[in-house]
Amino acid sequence: MMKRILIVIVTFYASVGLSQTIEKNENSIDSVESNCLEKKDISNAEICNCIRQARESWDIELNKYYALLRTNLPKEAFEILNESQKRWINYRDKEFQFISTFYHNVQKGTMWYSVAENKKKEIVKQRAVELEEYFKSLDF
């Protein structure tokens, strides 16, 4: 019963988190994550692993679009993006630290671990989508 509730919570966070700012068809990363989470009798550890794998995939996407922007933006624009990215990484690291502390130490229970992982994933996903949108809006 708790596992089902946890899956509902994780799915809710995933659907609400970016659905308000990103309106596009479900990404293949999201599909892989959904398929992973739909396993029968999935454990909390397996849920965390599914979400962690999705976050790692979003990080790869983020780095891909950052590299594309580096090679396609004018030098001055890229320097500004580079500074922005450094500040975003600092924000991400501090936010991840807070999320871990909050959901692992303040909240009690292992179900909160997957909520924490999902929040971290959404932060990376949002930035990856932002960089993708910047790249796709360039005029070639």
N, C-alpha and C positions, 0 to 999 in steps of 0.2 A: 504494500500500500504506500509506504513512504517513498519507494522508488518511483512509483507512478506520479506521485505528487511532485517529486523532484524534477522529473522529466517535464511535467506541465510548467513548473516554474522556469526551468531553463528555456523551454520553448517560448514561453511568454516574454522573457527578457530578450531573446533573440529576435522575436517578431516585432516587439515594440521598440527596442533599442534604436534600430536604424530605419525602421519602416517609415517613420515620420520624416526623415531627411533623405532617404534613398528610395526612390520609386523605380525599380527596374525588376526584370525577371530574376528569379532565384538563380544565384550564381552556382557554378558547379561545386565550389567549396562548401556552400551551404547544403547542397544536395548530398555530398559525401558525408558531411556531419550528420544530417538528418537520418541517412541510412544507418550510420554507425549507432546513433541513439535509439533506433527502433528495434535493436536486438531484443529478443525475449530474455527475461530474467537478467537484465544488465545490472552490474554492480555500480556503486558510487565511484569506485576507482576507474571502472571502464568508462563511465560517463565523463569523468575528468579527462581521461585519455582522449576520448573523441573530441572534446572541446579544445584540448591542448593541440591536437593535430590540426584542427581547423585554424587555430591562432597561428601556428607555424606556417600554414599554407597562405594565410593572409599576409604574414610578414614577408614571404617570398614575393607575393604580388606587390606589396608596398615597395620593396627594393627594386623590382622590375620597373615599375613606373618612375621611381626616383631616378634610376639610371637612364631611362628614356628621356626624361625631362632634362637631365644633365647634358645629354648630347644634342637636344633640340631647342633648348631655350637660349636666348642671347645671354652672354656672360653676366651682365649686370642683374638680369632677372634670376639667373641660377644662383648667384651669390646670395640674393635675398632668400630664395627658397632654401639654400643650404643652411643659412642662419636659422630660419624658421624650423627646419628639420632638426637641428641640434637642440633647439628649445623644446620641440615636441618630444624628442627622445628623453630629455630631462623630466618633462612632465609625465611621460609614460612610466619611467622608472619610479618616480615618486608615487604616482597613482597606484602602480602595481604593489609597491611596498605598503601603502595604506590599505588597499583592498585585501592583501594577505593578512595584515594585522587585524583588520576589522572582522573578516569572515573566519579567520582561524583562531583568533584569541578572544575577541569580544563576543561574537556569536558562538554559540556552542552547538556542536553536532557536525558530523561528517557531511551531511547534506549541504551545508554551506560552502564546502570546498568547491563543488561544481558551480555554485552560484558565483563564487569568486573567479573561477576560471572563465566563466562566460563573460563576466564584466571585463576581464582583461582582453579576451578575444574581441569584444565589441569595440574597444578602444583602438586596437590595431586595424580591425576591419574598416572602421570609419576613416582612418588616415589613408589606408590603401585605396579606398574608393575616392577620396578627395584627390589624391595624386593621379589616379586613373582619369578622373573627370578633367583635371587640368591638362593632362596629355591629350586626351581626345578632343578637347576644345581648341587645340593649336591648329592654325591654318598652315597647311603644307603646300 
